[in-house]
């Protein structure tokens, strides 16, 4: 479970995060320490709080791209890239590399 890592990444104390989520600080401590497991409802609440997937929250690697967290332009480009063949991908990569090199 990556609760502590994600909480520290946004510089929140356990007390402040627990307050924002409406749960006792001891409950959050126990989740972070691995003493208790959150319910599915709490997992959803935590994932929403951190703006991550439940898979990411629990440390599960995922190859899925959640387009709802991307801008319209980013989602459009990802969808186009996923439809490309290997030659189109190679050309696109070369083009983007040329654009982003200084």
N, C-alpha and C positions, 0 to 999 in steps of 0.2 A: 504494500500500500504506500503510495507516494504523497499522502496528505501532508506530512511534516515538510517534505522537500518543496512541495508547491506553496505551502503557507510561508515558508522562509523566503522563497523566491520573490514574494510580494511584500516582504517585510511586515508581516502581521504577527503579533503575539498570539499565543493560544487563547488568552483571555479575550482579546478583541475579536478574533475569528469566531470563537464560541458565542460571544454576544451577538455578532452579526447573523449567525445561523440560528440563534435562539435555542442553544443547547448548553448544558452545564460544561464548564471547562474540564471537569474530570472525565466526562464522556469523550471529549476530543482527545485528551491525554491518553485515554485507554485505546482509542482507535490508532493513534500515532505509535503507541508502544506495542501494538499488536495483541493487547490483552482482550479486546472485544472486536467483533466485526460489525460494521454498520449494516442496517437493513437495506433492502433495495431502494426504498424511498429516500433514505439518507444518502446512499451512494449517488442517486440522481441529484439530490440537493447539493452535494459536494462537487460533483462534476459540473453542474451549472454554475456554482459559485466560482470555480477556477476556470470556467470556459474550456473544459477539456472533455474528452470522451471518458466513459466509465473504464474502458480498456486502458487508457493512459493513466487514469487515476489509480488503478490497481496494479500498474506496472506491466501490463500485457502489451507486447508489441503488436502493432496493427499496420497492415499495408493499406488499409482503407483511408481514403482522403475524404474528410467531412467538409463538403463544399459550403455548408451553411455558415462556416466561420470565415470564409473568404469573401473578398469584394466581388462584385459582379464581373469585373474585368479579369480577376484572378481565376474565378470559376470558369469563365468562358475559355480562357487559355488552357486550363487543365483539361477541360472536356475535349478541346481540339487536339491536344497532345496525345490523349489516350486513344484517339482514332487514327493516329499516324502509323505508317509502316516504318520499317527500320531506316530506309533511305531518307524519308521525310524527317525522322527524328535526328539523324546525323546532320542533315542540312540545317535544321532548326537550331541544334546545339551549336554548330559552328557560327551561325548568324548571331545568336544570343551572346556567345563568348566574345565575338567581335564588338558587339555593342557595349559590353560591360567591362572590357579591358581598358586600362588607363594608359 
